[in-house]
Amino acid sequence: MPDATELQRRASEARHYLRHGYTNPASVSKLMERIRDKRGQLAADQLLADMREQWRKRREWAEGQSA
C-alpha cells in the first residue's frame, strides 16, 4: 500500500491534469496514451483512477483553491 506522501503526490498530479482541462473523453484518451508511452500501462491506469477519484471530490479541492 502506498504511503501518505505517495498518495498526496498522486492526488496532486490528478488535480493538475483536471485543472488543465483533461476532463473530456478525447483529451483524457490522449493523456493516457502519453502516460502509457512514458510510464507504462499500470501508471496510466492508476492516474485515470486517481483522476476519477479527484473528479468526485472536486468541490473539496476547488473551494480551497480560491483562498
Rosetta silent file (secondary structure, phi, psi, omega in degrees, C-alpha in Angstrom):
SEQUENCE: MPDATELQRRASEARHYLRHGYTNPASVSKLMERIRDKRGQLAADQLLADMREQWRKRREWAEGQSA
SCORE:     score description
SCORE:     0.000 S_00000001
   1 L     0.000  135.471 -179.494    0.000    0.000    0.000 S_00000001
   2 L   -65.601  149.204  177.862    1.368    3.455   -0.888 S_00000001
   3 L   -80.491  174.117 -175.257    2.412    5.751    1.917 S_00000001
   4 H   -60.518  -37.278 -179.761    0.761    9.115    2.628 S_00000001
   5 H   -64.796  -43.834  179.206    3.350   11.063    0.631 S_00000001
   6 H   -65.840  -40.486  177.632    2.795    8.950   -2.471 S_00000001
   7 H   -62.509  -40.299  178.079   -0.984    9.236   -2.139 S_00000001
   8 H   -66.113  -41.222  178.170   -0.667   13.024   -1.883 S_00000001
   9 H   -61.296  -45.009  179.846    1.598   13.133   -4.944 S_00000001
  10 H   -64.177  -41.670  178.402   -0.849   11.077   -6.965 S_00000001
  11 H   -63.719  -41.169  179.192   -3.813   13.237   -5.902 S_00000001
  12 H   -64.278  -41.903  178.078   -1.879   16.381   -6.816 S_00000001
  13 H   -62.531  -44.505 -179.840   -0.978   15.003  -10.235 S_00000001
  14 H   -61.823  -44.848  178.342   -4.597   14.051  -10.906 S_00000001
  15 H   -63.834  -37.272  178.177   -5.849   17.512   -9.871 S_00000001
  16 H   -55.953  -51.410 -178.477   -3.179   19.129  -12.055 S_00000001
  17 H   -66.150  -38.391  177.765   -4.468   17.404  -15.178 S_00000001
  18 H   -63.607  -42.749  179.588   -8.104   18.104  -14.299 S_00000001
  19 H   -65.842  -25.321  179.985   -7.349   21.788  -13.765 S_00000001
  20 L   -93.454   17.807  169.901   -5.626   21.888  -17.142 S_00000001
  21 L    91.807    8.442  177.552   -8.728   20.730  -18.963 S_00000001
  22 L   -83.023   73.766 -174.412   -8.321   16.985  -19.203 S_00000001
  23 L  -129.090    0.559  177.188  -11.992   16.434  -18.462 S_00000001
  24 L  -118.634  158.677 -174.479  -13.485   15.073  -21.671 S_00000001
  25 H   -54.871  -39.733 -176.869  -13.015   11.612  -23.210 S_00000001
  26 H   -66.602  -47.130 -178.283  -10.887   12.786  -26.152 S_00000001
  27 H   -69.741  -36.963  178.212   -8.367   14.761  -24.104 S_00000001
  28 H   -65.933  -39.265  178.371   -8.173   12.096  -21.387 S_00000001
  29 H   -61.156  -44.123  177.720   -7.563    9.433  -24.017 S_00000001
  30 H   -63.535  -41.434  178.296   -4.653   11.423  -25.461 S_00000001
  31 H   -62.472  -45.722 -179.038   -3.234   11.982  -21.981 S_00000001
  32 H   -62.470  -35.875  176.881   -3.493    8.276  -21.130 S_00000001
  33 H   -63.624  -44.421  178.005   -1.688    7.425  -24.366 S_00000001
  34 H   -61.913  -45.683 -179.283    1.160    9.806  -23.446 S_00000001
  35 H   -64.273  -43.314  178.961    1.395    8.427  -19.907 S_00000001
  36 H   -59.059  -42.796 -179.858    1.283    4.837  -21.204 S_00000001
  37 H   -66.514  -36.026 -176.542    4.120    5.551  -23.639 S_00000001
  38 H   -88.612  -38.656 -171.019    6.299    7.188  -20.977 S_00000001
  39 H  -122.893   -6.487  178.029    5.453    5.284  -17.789 S_00000001
  40 L   100.200  166.295 -175.975    3.556    2.154  -18.816 S_00000001
  41 H   -63.756  -41.872 -178.623    0.012    0.827  -18.673 S_00000001
  42 H   -60.264  -42.931  179.191   -0.105    0.423  -14.897 S_00000001
  43 H   -65.394  -40.287  178.469    0.797    4.088  -14.361 S_00000001
  44 H   -64.554  -43.540  178.644   -1.823    5.208  -16.901 S_00000001
  45 H   -62.596  -40.823 -179.493   -4.491    3.067  -15.241 S_00000001
  46 H   -67.428  -42.603  178.583   -3.571    4.419  -11.807 S_00000001
  47 H   -62.597  -42.901  178.986   -3.631    8.026  -12.989 S_00000001
  48 H   -60.742  -44.116  177.522   -7.027    7.514  -14.607 S_00000001
  49 H   -62.790  -41.421  179.274   -8.394    6.035  -11.372 S_00000001
  50 H   -65.637  -39.542  178.267   -6.880    8.921   -9.388 S_00000001
  51 H   -64.540  -41.034  177.584   -8.392   11.474  -11.777 S_00000001
  52 H   -63.502  -41.233  177.852  -11.809    9.875  -11.410 S_00000001
  53 H   -63.586  -45.193 -179.655  -11.483    9.955   -7.617 S_00000001
  54 H   -68.202  -32.322  177.190  -10.412   13.600   -7.631 S_00000001
  55 H   -62.736  -40.240  177.653  -13.237   14.487  -10.018 S_00000001
  56 H   -65.352  -29.831 -177.778  -15.694   13.101   -7.455 S_00000001
  57 L   -98.556   10.123 -170.019  -14.000   15.227   -4.762 S_00000001
  58 H   -57.464  -31.519  177.969  -13.570   18.345   -6.925 S_00000001
  59 H   -61.521  -39.475 -179.387  -15.777   20.559   -4.761 S_00000001
  60 H   -61.948  -51.268 -175.269  -13.474   19.971   -1.795 S_00000001
  61 H   -82.112  -25.610  178.274  -10.247   20.938   -3.553 S_00000001
  62 H   -70.871  -36.255  178.456  -11.750   23.590   -5.820 S_00000001
  63 H   -66.237  -37.464  179.185  -13.116   25.521   -2.833 S_00000001
  64 H   -71.499  -17.275 -177.248   -9.706   25.507   -1.201 S_00000001
  65 H   -72.054  -29.318 -176.389   -8.142   26.893   -4.367 S_00000001
  66 L   -77.237  -12.887 -178.010   -9.700   30.359   -4.012 S_00000001
  67 L   -75.786    0.000    0.000   -8.063   31.029   -0.655 S_00000001
